[in-house]
Amino acid sequence: MSFRRESGSDAGGVFREGMQKIVNDFYNGEINLFIKCPNAQQAINLSRHLFLPNPKYAKDTMALDMFEFVWKTMGLSIRNKLCFPFFMSSYVGIWWQGNP
């Protein structure tokens, strides 16, 4: 990733900002890789800011590759203590098991 017309010396800040932009794109409405959780869709209770993988992509091999990239990015965030905001519902594991 390059930042056009921006200068910066990477002491962690430029890398972190670039990765933050990638993580934010996971929730971008253009791809719809993730959908809002039921609480957000119905505007009830708590956890309205969380997302689930979009079930329409359960059998799409290209989307599954994109999901794999998301999971790897999550691992990178955890291993390097980057604390990127992954807004995943706790139901992701249940969804994933039912949609291999």
N, C-alpha and C positions, 0 to 999 in steps of 0.2 A: 504494500500500500504506500502511496506517496501522497504527500500533501502539496498540492500545487500552490505556487506563489507563497509558500510559508517556509520559514526557516526554523530550525530547532536542532538542538543537540540532544541526543537521546540518552538521558540518564534515567530512563524508565517512563518518563512522562509522555513522549511521543508514541512509544509502543503501547502504553496503556490507553491513550486516547484513540489510537487506531483500532485496538481490540474492542474498546467500548462502542465505537461506531458499528463494528461488525455485530456485536451482541444486540444492539438496538435494532439493527436490520432484521433480526430473527422475528421480531414482533411487528414488522412493517406490514401494512395492509395490502401491499402489491402482490406478495407471494401467498399470503394466508397460510403459511406453514403451521401456524398455531391459531387457535380460536380461543375466545374468552371462555372462562369456566362457566358452568351453569348459573352460579350466583351472580356473576357479572352480566350474563345475558338477561337474567330476570330482575336484576337490581335489587336483590334481597340478601339479607344476612351479611356475613363477613367474607373476606377474601375475594372481593370483587376485582382485584387487580391481577389475579392469577390467570394462567393460560393452560390449555391442553393441546396436544398434537391434533391437527385437523384430521378427523377420521376419513375424509375423502382421499387422503394420500396413503392409506394403510397398505395398499397393494402396488403403489407406484414406485418402481425401482429407483428412479431419479430422486424422488422425494425421500426415500429411505436413505439414500446416500447423503442428502442434505441433513436429515435427522442425525445421522452418524457424525457429521461434522459438528452439529450442535452439541452432541454428547461429549465429543472430544474437546470442544472449546470449554465445556463445563469442567472437565477434568483438568485442563490447563489452568483454568481460573482457580481451582481448589489447590492444585499442587504448588502454584506460584503465589498463593495468597493475594490474588488480584481483586477479589470481592466484586466481580461483575454481577449486575442484577439479573438473575435468571428468575423470571416470575412464573415458575411451574407449580401447578397444583399438586397436592400429594396423591392425586388420583392418576398421575402419569404412569406409574408402575402398573396399576390395574388396567388402564387403557392399553398399554404396550403388550401385556400378557395376552389380552384378548384379540390383538391385531398383529400377529407376527409377520 
